[in-house]
Amino acid sequence: KAKGVKFGRKRSIDRDKVKELHEAGAGATDIANQMGIGRSTVYKLLK
C-alpha cells in the first residue's frame, strides 16, 4: 500500500455507462438488460 499498489479485483461494471443510460431516459430494466447485470444492481449504482 505504501507503494501505491491497488489491491483486489478490477470493477467489471461501468458505473458511468449506467448513469449515462439513466440520464438518457432508459429504465432500470432496460439498463440491466443492455449491461448484462441485475436490476437491483442498477438501482444500487444509481443511489
Secondary structure per residue as TSV (DSSP state, phi and psi in degrees):
chain	resnum	aa	ss	phi	psi
A	1	K	-	360.0	-35.5
A	2	A	T	-63.0	-26.2
A	3	K	T	-85.9	-2.7
A	4	G	-	84.6	20.6
A	5	V	-	-80.6	135.3
A	6	K	-	-88.9	140.5
A	7	F	-	-110.1	161.1
A	8	G	S	89.6	178.1
A	9	R	-	-80.4	146.0
A	10	K	-	-70.9	148.5
A	11	R	-	-68.7	135.4
A	12	S	-	-97.9	-13.4
A	13	I	S	-104.4	130.7
A	14	D	-	-85.1	99.5
A	15	R	H	-63.3	-37.1
A	16	D	H	-64.5	-38.3
A	17	K	H	-64.4	-40.7
A	18	V	H	-61.6	-45.0
A	19	K	H	-65.7	-39.5
A	20	E	H	-59.9	-47.6
A	21	L	H	-62.7	-40.0
A	22	H	H	-64.4	-43.9
A	23	E	H	-66.8	-26.3
A	24	A	T	-79.3	-3.5
A	25	G	T	102.3	5.1
A	26	A	-	-75.0	142.5
A	27	G	-	-80.6	166.7
A	28	A	H	-60.9	-39.1
A	29	T	H	-65.4	-42.9
A	30	D	H	-62.7	-44.0
A	31	I	H	-62.2	-45.4
A	32	A	H	-59.9	-43.3
A	33	N	H	-65.7	-42.3
A	34	Q	H	-65.9	-40.5
A	35	M	H	-88.0	-14.6
A	36	G	T	74.8	33.2
A	37	I	S	-125.7	170.2
A	38	G	-	-76.3	153.1
A	39	R	H	-63.3	-37.5
A	40	S	H	-64.7	-32.3
A	41	T	H	-65.7	-39.1
A	42	V	H	-61.1	-46.4
A	43	Y	H	-61.1	-40.4
A	44	K	H	-62.2	-42.6
A	45	L	H	-69.7	-28.7
A	46	L	H	-83.8	-8.7
A	47	K	-	-63.7	360.0
